[in-house]
Amino acid sequence: MSEKMIENNKVSVIGEIVSGFTFSHEVFGEGFYMVDLAVNRLSDQADVIPLMISERLIDVNGDYSGCTIESVGQFRSYNRHEGTKNRLVLSVFVREIHFMEEFTDYTKTNQIILDGYICKAPIYRKTPLGREIADLLLAVNRPYGKSDYIPCIAWGRNARFASSFNVGTRVRVWGRVQSREYTKKLTETECEKRIAYEVSVSKLECTE
């Protein structure tokens, strides 16, 4: 894979493994598994981020709960068919994994850089307290004609700047991967708690 392609989607997360491995899929005899990583924020909260990892990188039968790891890779998406609808599923596709004895610099636990294209008109709004927010959907190219579709959220002056972007604008984004719980209404009487994953933008620029 070309270095240029890796550079347009690079994520590094450091945290604690908080689940076992569950089988995801197999490609050419190589099995891929999902595992959850709790990544601390500077506040007392943590984001629980799903990692997709090859059985060739780690013994997926081992119990690593409570271990601190650094995982480097790409933030990827795929469409999962649920009945008549498609659901965008996001995870960190792991290319390197490092076990860490101890870790103290919590400013570097969660970093992502994306270089992609706006593929939906940005949604700009204000909270009841007047805070500005813009939701962006970024298409980030992979080799072989594929793309990942990454939801991003910008705040304040970044949100105001992003609200002017047109579909097709090329944008470079720096930020962190975050998880957010929400309630999905299934029927009139039925609701389900789900987790959304997105990139919280700390810096962005047009690259055109």
N, C-alpha and C positions, 0 to 999 in steps of 0.2 A: 504494500500500500504506500502511495507516495506520501512524503513528509508533509507536502502542502495540504493534502486532504486531512491529515491528522491535526494540523495546526488550526483548521477552521472550526474545530470542535474538540476542546480539550478540557477535561474536568479532573480535579484532584480533591478527594474527600478523605478525612481522617476521623475515625470514630470507633465505636464499640459494636461488635457483632451481637445482635439481639435475637437471632432466630436460627433455626436449622436450615439446611439446604433443601429446596424443593425442585424437582425436575421441571425444566421449561421446554426444551426441544433439542433435537439432534441435527447436526449438519455434517454430512460426509463422515459419519461414525464418531463425531466429536459431540459429547453431551454438554449442554449448557444448563446451569442451575441458578435459581434465585436465592438470595439471602439478604436479610435486612440489616442496615447499618445505622446506628443512632449517632448523629453528628451534633455536637453541642454548638449552640449559638452563644454569642457573647452575653446575651441575657440568660436566665436560668433554664430556658427551654431547649429542646433538642428537635432536630428534623430526623425523621426515620426514612431513610432513602434506600430503595431497592437496588441491589447490585445484580447484574447478570454476569456469571463467571464460568469459565470453561473448567471441566474436570481435569484438564491438563495443567492448570495453574495451581490447583489446590486439591487435597484429598476431600472430596465432598461427603465422605462417610464419617469424617472426624467431627468432634464437637468443639467448636471454637467460641461458644457463647462467652461473652465477657472479655474476649481478646481485642486489643486495640490494633487496628490495621490502617495503613494508608493504601488507597486504591486509586489508580490513575487510569483514565480511559476516555470514553466519549459518552455524552448524554444522547440516548437514542430513543426513537419512538417506533411503535408499530400499531397497526389497526387490529383490534381484536373484535371478531364478529360476536355480537350478543343478540340473538334473535334476529330482528330485522335491522338492527342498528350496528354501526361501527363505533368502537370506543378507543380513543387514543391512549395507549399504555406507554409510560415512560420509565426508563431505568438507566443506570450507569453501566455501560458495557465495559468490563474491566480488561485492560491490557497488561497491567502490572499490579502486583500486590506485594506489600511489605508489612511484616509483623513488627510492631514497635513495643519496646519494653516500657517506655514511659513517654509522655507527651505533655508539654506545658504551654506551648505557644498557640493559644486558641484563636489568634487572629488568622491563622493559616489552615483552619480545619476544612474549609469549604470554598473552593475557587473554580470558576468556570470562565472560559473565553469562547465566544461563538462568533462566526462570521457568516452571515446568511442574508436572505432576502425577505422583505415583508410580504407575506402571502395573503393577508386579509387586512382590510382597513382597520387601523388602530381604534380601540374604543377608549375614549377619554371621558373621565367623570370626576366629580368631587364627592368626598364623604360628607356626612352631615356636619362634621367639624371643619370642613373647608379644605381638607387635604386632597391634593391632586393625584390622580392615579391614571395610568394608561396601560391597557392590556394589548400586547403584541403577539402575533404568531409568526415565528421565524422559520423559514425553510432553509435548512443547512445541508448542502450537498455532500453525498458520500460518493465513493467511486462507483463505477458500473451503473450510472444513471439513477441511483436511488437518492432519496432525501429524507432527513429527519425533520419532523415538525415540532418545534419547541415553543411552548407558551412562555412568555416573559411578562413581567410586571414592573413598570417604572413608576417612580414617585416624584413629586415636587417639580423642579424645573426640568428634570429628565422626562417627566410625563408630558409637560407642556411642549417640549422639543419633539418628542416622539409623536404627538398628536398630529403633526404636520406631514408625517411620512406618507408617501403614496405606495400603493401595491407595486412591488418590483424594486423598491429602494433597497440598495445594499447597505447593511448595517453591521457594525462590529459592537459586540456587547461584552462587558465584564460584569461579573456578579457572583451569586451563590445559588445553589440548588436548594429549594425549600419545599417542605410538605405542608399541606393545609387540609384540615378536615372540613367537609361540607355535608349537607343533607340533601340527598337526591329524592325527589318525589316520584314514586313509581306509579301509584294509582291515587285515587281520591283519599284512600284510607291508609296507604302503605308508603313508608319512607325508609330510606336506607342510608346509613352513614358510609361515606366514601372518603378517600384521600386523593387530593389533586397534587401534582408535582409541577413546579414552574421555576423559572430563573428570576430571582429578585435582582434587578439591575442596579449596579452601583455607578456605572459609567457607560455611555454609549456614544457612538459617532457614526456619521454617514461616511462611507468609504468611496463614494462615487465622485 
